[in-house]
Amino acid sequence: MLHGMAVSTPPPAWPEGPWDVLVLGAGIHGLCTAFWLVQRGVRRIAVLDRYGPGHALGSSHGGTRITRTSYHDAKFVALAQAAHRDGWPTLERALAQPLRVRTPGVFHGPPGGPFDAYLVAATQVPDVLEPLSPTAAAARFPVLRFAAGDAVLHDHSAAVVLAARTMAALRAWLAAHGVQFGWHQGVEHLEADAHGVRAATAQGCLCAAGAVVAAGPELATLAADLAPPLTVVHQQVGYFALDAAAATLEPGAFPVWAHVAPGPAGFTYGLPALEGAGAKAAVHRTTAPAQPEHASPEPDPAELLAMARARFTVPVLGLAATERCRYTMTQDQDFRVERRPGAPLVGIAACSGHGFKFGPEIGRLAAARLLD
Ligand SMILES: Cc1cc2nc3c(=O)[nH]c(=O)nc-3n(C[C@H](O)[C@H](O)[C@H](O)COP(=O)(O)OP(=O)(O)OC[C@H]3O[C@@H](n4cnc5c(N)ncnc54)[C@H](O)[C@@H]3O)c2cc1C
């Protein structure tokens, strides 16, 4: 229980408070944190975001995301397994709808490079991650290009996460459970001590018994002591029209995939075509930091088409659509969910371009760190 938290009284008039918990940021991690706070019986919750619902200026927008068990580190293999076993099923039950579409996963790369770590971590779960020969992989996934020497893992736990549906359904569920949303309410200053939290926005000051900061790069300005070094890296995504039968590009037939090779543009990934949007593909760019306040630059069609032609065996007929997005990177691409000693304040840094799939687990952990 947090100091000064009352359970029975109805939520106060907006926005004064006192609130039980303020969640700063309505990306996947903020929404999942609020979800678990409600599950834990917390009543007076306000979720504040600098922008509006579904905005495209953070990291959680867009239709789809990959979930997988195939990872370079046993820790992420275990976290993915927890998300697949508990987190996502719990969310799907509570939101009463499927949030994932099962499809094979195939991850591959040249030996002697970063993919070697995936092979080591895969030995932990041989029933989930099955080595495949490049020949067998090419026969199974003919639209994807495999090099003769590639190491390949077939991931039987993989799926497409319906990201936009998840975000909208979470917002609706939270609102239906009494959570108040403060859209276009950027928190400019945050104070927290043993007695609670005070958050200043342009609209006024909110006080609460506790808070969770899930504000991407702004964790560094709102609670620097809880933020590892963070950088923003802009991303561009393409949706490609491929010269292949539509059915071969849909979930079930077409995998979520990643080719993991050395170099700044060595990690490319993709997803099946959903609702006719074209096969999604992009480079997982982890370097080239940008200023957090700068908007993502216009996508480069030539660069996207060249990447697609390198990865697909069938003719790439064109770029059906593009998307901009950004990662908030930690230096080691690891996650942090830290609590300030002696104060009811938790900070989340869990992006680095691979955090969505872990949302239900990161949210659970953040709520537990605050409440317990
Ligand atoms: C192109 C792309 C592809 C990706 N693919 C995958 C994938 O396949 N699988 C996967 O697992 N992950 C993937 N990711 C990563 C994943 O989407 C992110 O890790 C995740 O969305 C991060 O969520 P978040 O809640 O931490 O941050 P965000 O979504 O950025 O949310 C932070 C929120 O805080 C708000 N905010 C910031 N400052 C303040 C403030 N001062 N006051 C109030 N509000 C504030 C922002 O407006 C924002 O809404 C991808 C990301 C991108 C960009």
The ligand as an SDF file (V2000), in Angstrom:
LIG
                    3D

 53 58  0  0  0  0  0  0  0  0999 V2000
    9.5310    0.9050  -36.2220 C   0  0  0  0  0  0  0  0  0  0  0  0
    9.4690    0.1540  -34.9290 C   0  0  0  0  0  0  0  0  0  0  0  0
    9.3160   -1.2240  -34.9590 C   0  0  0  0  0  0  0  0  0  0  0  0
    9.2610   -1.9420  -33.7680 C   0  0  0  0  0  0  0  0  0  0  0  0
    9.0780   -3.2870  -33.8220 N   0  0  0  0  0  0  0  0  0  0  0  0
    8.9650   -3.9820  -32.6780 C   0  0  0  0  0  0  0  0  0  0  0  0
    8.6580   -5.3690  -32.7190 C   0  0  0  0  0  0  0  0  0  0  0  0
    8.4940   -5.9580  -33.7900 O   0  0  0  0  0  0  0  0  0  0  0  0
    8.5210   -6.0230  -31.5250 N   0  0  0  0  0  0  0  0  0  0  0  0
    8.6630   -5.3860  -30.3200 C   0  0  0  0  0  0  0  0  0  0  0  0
    8.5560   -6.0440  -29.2870 O   0  0  0  0  0  0  0  0  0  0  0  0
    8.9540   -4.0610  -30.2500 N   0  0  0  0  0  0  0  0  0  0  0  0
    9.1100   -3.3550  -31.4020 C   0  0  0  0  0  0  0  0  0  0  0  0
    9.3530   -2.0200  -31.3540 N   0  0  0  0  0  0  0  0  0  0  0  0
    9.6210   -1.3660  -30.0650 C   0  0  0  0  0  0  0  0  0  0  0  0
    8.3690   -1.0020  -29.3150 C   0  0  0  0  0  0  0  0  0  0  0  0
    7.3750   -0.5080  -30.1640 O   0  0  0  0  0  0  0  0  0  0  0  0
    8.7430   -0.0340  -28.2070 C   0  0  0  0  0  0  0  0  0  0  0  0
    9.7710   -0.5970  -27.4180 O   0  0  0  0  0  0  0  0  0  0  0  0
    7.5820    0.3330  -27.3020 C   0  0  0  0  0  0  0  0  0  0  0  0
    6.5080    0.7780  -28.0560 O   0  0  0  0  0  0  0  0  0  0  0  0
    8.0270    1.3770  -26.2900 C   0  0  0  0  0  0  0  0  0  0  0  0
    6.9000    1.7640  -25.5600 O   0  0  0  0  0  0  0  0  0  0  0  0
    6.9990    2.8720  -24.4190 P   0  0  0  0  0  0  0  0  0  0  0  0
    5.6590    2.8770  -23.7640 O   0  0  0  0  0  0  0  0  0  0  0  0
    8.1990    2.6350  -23.5770 O   0  0  0  0  0  0  0  0  0  0  0  0
    7.3250    4.2370  -25.1760 O   0  0  0  0  0  0  0  0  0  0  0  0
    6.4140    5.1910  -26.0750 P   0  0  0  0  0  0  0  0  0  0  0  0
    5.4840    4.4390  -26.9120 O   0  0  0  0  0  0  0  0  0  0  0  0
    7.3300    6.1350  -26.7310 O   0  0  0  0  0  0  0  0  0  0  0  0
    5.5180    5.9560  -24.9760 O   0  0  0  0  0  0  0  0  0  0  0  0
    6.0100    7.0240  -24.2380 C   0  0  0  0  0  0  0  0  0  0  0  0
    4.8380    8.0190  -24.1200 C   0  0  0  0  0  0  0  0  0  0  0  0
    5.2210    9.0110  -23.1850 O   0  0  0  0  0  0  0  0  0  0  0  0
    4.7050   10.2500  -23.6320 C   0  0  0  0  0  0  0  0  0  0  0  0
    5.5010   11.2840  -22.9860 N   0  0  0  0  0  0  0  0  0  0  0  0
    6.7960   11.5530  -23.1790 C   0  0  0  0  0  0  0  0  0  0  0  0
    7.1930   12.5500  -22.3560 N   0  0  0  0  0  0  0  0  0  0  0  0
    6.1120   12.8890  -21.6070 C   0  0  0  0  0  0  0  0  0  0  0  0
    5.8820   13.8650  -20.5890 C   0  0  0  0  0  0  0  0  0  0  0  0
    6.8490   14.6670  -20.1540 N   0  0  0  0  0  0  0  0  0  0  0  0
    4.6530   13.9410  -20.0660 N   0  0  0  0  0  0  0  0  0  0  0  0
    3.6300   13.1390  -20.4990 C   0  0  0  0  0  0  0  0  0  0  0  0
    3.7890   12.2020  -21.4760 N   0  0  0  0  0  0  0  0  0  0  0  0
    5.0230   12.0830  -22.0050 C   0  0  0  0  0  0  0  0  0  0  0  0
    4.8810   10.2030  -25.1450 C   0  0  0  0  0  0  0  0  0  0  0  0
    4.0070   11.1030  -25.7930 O   0  0  0  0  0  0  0  0  0  0  0  0
    4.5380    8.7330  -25.4410 C   0  0  0  0  0  0  0  0  0  0  0  0
    3.1800    8.5520  -25.7600 O   0  0  0  0  0  0  0  0  0  0  0  0
    9.3980   -1.2710  -32.5260 C   0  0  0  0  0  0  0  0  0  0  0  0
    9.5220    0.1270  -32.4900 C   0  0  0  0  0  0  0  0  0  0  0  0
    9.5640    0.8400  -33.6680 C   0  0  0  0  0  0  0  0  0  0  0  0
    9.7240    2.3080  -33.5940 C   0  0  0  0  0  0  0  0  0  0  0  0
  1  2  1  0
  2  3  1  0
  2 52  2  0
  3  4  2  0
  4  5  1  0
  4 50  1  0
  5  6  2  0
  6  7  1  0
  6 13  1  0
  7  8  2  0
  7  9  1  0
  9 10  1  0
 10 11  2  0
 10 12  1  0
 12 13  2  0
 13 14  1  0
 14 15  1  0
 14 50  1  0
 15 16  1  0
 16 17  1  0
 16 18  1  0
 18 19  1  0
 18 20  1  0
 20 21  1  0
 20 22  1  0
 22 23  1  0
 23 24  1  0
 24 25  2  0
 24 26  1  0
 24 27  1  0
 27 28  1  0
 28 29  2  0
 28 30  1  0
 28 31  1  0
 31 32  1  0
 32 33  1  0
 33 34  1  0
 33 48  1  0
 34 35  1  0
 35 36  1  0
 35 46  1  0
 36 37  1  0
 36 45  1  0
 37 38  2  0
 38 39  1  0
 39 40  1  0
 39 45  2  0
 40 41  1  0
 40 42  2  0
 42 43  1  0
 43 44  2  0
 44 45  1  0
 46 47  1  0
 46 48  1  0
 48 49  1  0
 50 51  2  0
 51 52  1  0
 52 53  1  0
M  END
$$$$
